[in-house]
Amino acid sequence: MDFAPAEPYRFLGEGKLMRVERVLNVRNDRMIQGVLFITTFRIIFTPYDVPEYVNDPRRPTMEGLACIPGGFIIALMGISRLENKDKGAERGMMSIHLKDLRTFIISFKNSPVDVSSVFNIVQPFVFSADNIFAFYHKASSAPQPAVPTSASRANGGNTNATTSSTTSSPSSHPPHGCVDGWSIGELTSDYHRMGIPDPLWKIVNNHEYKLCGTYPHVLCVDT
């Protein structure tokens, strides 16, 4: 029985870029039809014919796709090269070459979206350091990277392809978001969390790193 693939779970800071219906995952032995989900972090292909438990939108992750023939999840930063494999074919085929030497071939011949529209959306998030997902993961206060302007025209009036274009331009925000990394951990508070100082351990201030230049500014030493 076929199931309409649900929207995949997205991590905090992971934005939706595009959903494309009736895409073909071209394998050596056959073509598998399904839905292509593109986010600011991943490319996810979900076959139409999947067990119901994998399609449950309440699942916190989609690791079950790794066990489903024809399904895959690709981290955008794992991509080394994108190319139009068959420019003569209607709507085109996209070849995705990964840094671990795997290759995935996606055909858009049955899809309402052509390969150029997908290229315009994916490329800025694969080959630009400004849009690396690690800079936005769990950064709820940081502005999110946006779909390129051309992406807003990718639908062509089709309801089978959806994009998100509610955020600012990718170049309009600082690449590292708004999270101050120096404030994430505070040694004194962490020592207090562990019950230190106590009869066996004490806290020593390594003021201006004069006590030891390669140790933190606050030390925990035995009494």
Secondary structure, DSSP 8 states (H G I E B T S, - for coil): -----------TT--EEEEEEEEEEE-SS-EEEEEEEEESSEEEEEESS--TTTT-TT-S--GGGGGSTT-EEEEGGGEEEEEES-TTSTT-EEEEEETTS-EEEEE-TTSSS-HHHHHHHHHHHHS-GGG-GGGTTT-TTS------GGGGGSSTT-SSEEE---S--GGGS-TTTT--GGGS--HHHHHHHTT-S-SSEEEEE-GGG-S-TTS-SEEEEE-
